[in-house]
Amino acid sequence: MLLAAISQRTTTLRLGTGVNVLPINDPIRLAEDLAELDLLSHGRVCFGAGRGYQPHEFAGFHIPMETAKERFWSASK
């Protein structure tokens, strides 16, 4: 939401998401959100993706950390 608001108030600023930890995100929802932001900003979105490496990142979602690599590659296809 913040990047969408910024996109409407600027014309040349690149909009970056930082790093999205793909194994703990829903890839369809993430793709839809980024596509919408990209349309609103006329192509100024920079996307960062990561696999995650800290146990507490996965513990809160009850996702075994051992599945991170497989989930990352599945989400990035």
N, C-alpha and C positions, 0 to 999 in steps of 0.2 A: 504494500500500500504506500509506503513511504517513497519508494522509487517511482511509483506511478505518479504521485503528486509532484515529485521533483521533475519528472519528465515533461510535465505540463508547464513548468515555470522556467525551463532552460531550453536551449536549442542545440548546443554543441557539447555539453557535458556528457561523458561516457558514464553509463550506469552499471556499476559492478555489484554482484551479489556476494562477494567474498567466496568462501568455500561452502558448497552444499555437500553434506555427507550423504552420498547416494544410498548406502545400505540401510539407512534409517528413514529415508524419504520415500514417498509413493512416487514412482517415476512418471506416471501419467499426470498426476496433479502438478508435479513440478514442471513438466514440459508445457502443460496448458498455461500455468501462471507465467512462465518465462516467455512463451509465445505472445500472450496478451500484452505483457510489458514491452516486448519488442515492437509490436504493432503500435502501441501508444507512443513509443519514443522514436519511431521511425528508424529502427535498426541500431540503436545506441547501447544495447545491452551486452555486457561482458559477463560470461558465465564461468564460474569456478566450481570444479568438482573434486571431491576427495573421497577416500575410502574410510577414513576415520582410524584412529589408533589408540584411543583411550577407553579403557573398560567402562568408565561411567557414562560415556556417550551411548553405549549399547545397553547397559543395565536398565536405564530408565524406560526403554522400549521393550524389554524382555527379549532381546535378540542376541543369540549366541555370537560372541565376537569371532569365533572360528568360521562363521559363515560370511564374514565381511568381504573377503575377496570375491567369492562367488556372487554375492548380491551386488557388488559394485559392477562387475562385468555384465551381469544380467541387466542392470539398470542403464548402463551406458550404451547398449546396442540400439 
